[in-house]
Amino acid sequence: MKLLLDACVWGKAATELRTGGHDVVWVGDWAEDPGDESLLVFARNEQRILITLDKDFGELAILRGIRHHGILRLVNIPARAQANACEQVLRTHAIDLVAGALITVEPGRLRIRPPTAET
């Protein structure tokens, strides 16, 4: 799976996901963060699922209608558990994400917002 990890995601999660066979780009490796809107565009153009802790991406996608290739938001997931949480969601909901869903995962809860026609 092709993934783009926002800079706010724990850096070792990128390493763990790569070890799991995923093609991972971590924004923390870049010289500077280009901003949320640019990251969404980059992820869409590269056909990468965006993984973040930041709720602003959902707002950009839903309220502003910015197209994306799937967003996975981690809420209250400890840094060392982030890669595992991503793996679990990717195993069960990769098709939803690739189709453009916005998924929020938090301890004991998973919410899926299906893609809209514009996604």
C-alpha positions in Angstrom: 0.0 0.0 0.0 1.3 3.5 -0.8 1.1 5.8 2.3 2.0 9.4 3.1 2.6 9.9 6.8 2.1 13.4 8.1 5.0 14.9 10.1 2.9 14.6 13.3 2.9 10.8 13.0 5.7 9.1 14.9 8.8 8.7 12.7 9.3 5.0 13.7 5.8 4.2 12.5 7.1 4.9 9.0 9.9 2.4 9.5 7.6 -0.2 11.0 5.1 0.2 8.1 8.0 -0.1 5.5 9.0 -3.3 7.3 5.5 -4.5 6.8 5.9 -4.1 3.0 4.3 -0.7 2.5 5.6 2.1 0.3 5.9 4.9 2.9 6.8 8.6 2.5 7.1 10.4 5.9 6.8 14.2 5.7 9.1 14.4 8.7 12.0 13.4 6.3 11.3 16.5 4.1 13.2 19.8 4.6 9.9 21.6 5.3 6.3 20.8 5.5 4.5 22.3 2.5 1.2 22.6 4.4 -2.0 20.6 4.7 -3.6 21.4 1.3 -0.3 20.7 -0.6 0.0 17.4 1.3 -3.5 16.3 0.3 -2.7 17.2 -3.4 0.6 15.3 -3.2 -1.0 12.2 -1.7 -3.8 12.3 -4.3 -1.3 12.7 -7.2 0.9 9.9 -5.9 -2.2 7.7 -5.0 -1.1 7.5 -1.4 -3.4 7.2 1.6 -2.7 10.1 4.0 -2.2 9.1 7.6 -2.3 11.9 10.2 -3.3 12.9 13.7 -4.6 16.3 12.4 -8.3 16.8 12.1 -7.7 19.7 9.6 -7.4 17.2 6.7 -10.9 16.0 7.2 -12.1 19.6 7.2 -10.3 20.3 4.0 -11.7 17.2 2.4 -15.3 17.5 3.6 -15.9 21.3 3.9 -13.7 22.5 1.1 -14.1 19.5 -1.1 -10.4 18.9 -1.8 -10.0 15.6 -3.5 -7.9 12.9 -1.8 -6.9 9.2 -2.1 -8.1 8.2 1.4 -7.4 9.7 4.8 -6.7 7.7 8.0 -6.8 9.8 11.1 -5.4 8.5 14.4 -6.9 9.9 17.6 -5.3 9.3 21.0 -3.2 6.4 19.7 0.1 6.3 21.5 3.1 6.8 19.3 4.4 3.3 19.7 1.0 1.9 18.7 0.5 4.0 15.6 2.0 1.6 13.1 0.0 -1.3 14.5 -3.3 0.7 14.4 -2.6 1.6 10.8 -1.9 -2.0 9.9 -5.1 -3.1 11.5 -7.2 -0.6 9.5 -5.3 -1.3 6.3 -6.0 -5.0 6.6 -9.7 -4.5 7.0 -10.5 -1.2 5.2 -7.9 -0.7 2.5 -10.6 -0.9 -0.2 -12.6 1.9 1.5 -9.5 4.1 1.9 -8.3 3.6 -1.7 -11.9 4.5 -2.8 -11.5 7.8 -0.9 -13.0 7.2 2.5 -12.0 9.2 5.6 -11.4 6.8 8.5 -10.9 7.9 12.1 -9.5 5.4 14.5 -9.3 5.8 18.2 -9.0 3.3 21.1 -12.1 1.2 21.0 -13.7 3.1 18.1 -13.6 3.2 14.3 -15.6 5.7 12.2 -15.8 5.5 8.4 -17.0 8.3 6.3 -17.5 6.9 2.8 -16.2 8.7 -0.2 -18.3 11.3 -1.9 -18.8 11.5 -5.6 -16.2 14.3 -5.7 -13.4 12.4 -3.9 
